[in-house]
Amino acid sequence: MIKTITAAVHSVDPEIALARIRTMDQVKDESLGEDRYTMVLFASFAVVALLLAAVGIYGLMAFAVSQRTQEIGLRLALGAGRQRVIWLILKEASLLAAVGLGIGFAGAALAGRTMRTTLYGLGRWISP
């Protein structure tokens, strides 16, 4: 198709020189390449942060439960049901998760405003 386009252009004006003939998809891909790289980099950091957060929460809860092993045993010995003890631990985990989500959403809002200037087309998803 390049030869056909070149012939059509030269039929109108043979003095015009055509260099680096590309499709619009190629032009778009070249112009957005750096932004795409930045987006992939941010996404990979987000995945690593999510994994670190999950491992951290697991470690924190494992530590908290191991510290309360005697208390849990005493509660079970005094007649507390397993459901009640599990609910006690899950309530503490939910509180930690809620605090973490609150801090995370605040950080995401701030990071979103910063990323808005870096990434192409992100403004329509993040409110001003």
Secondary structure by P-SEA (a helix, b strand, c coil): caaaaaaaaaaacccccccccccaaaaaaaaaaaaaaaaaaaaaaaaaaaaaaaaaaaaaaaaaaaaaaaaaaaaaaacccaaaaaaaaaaaaaaaaaaaaaaaaaaaaaaaaaaccccccccccccc
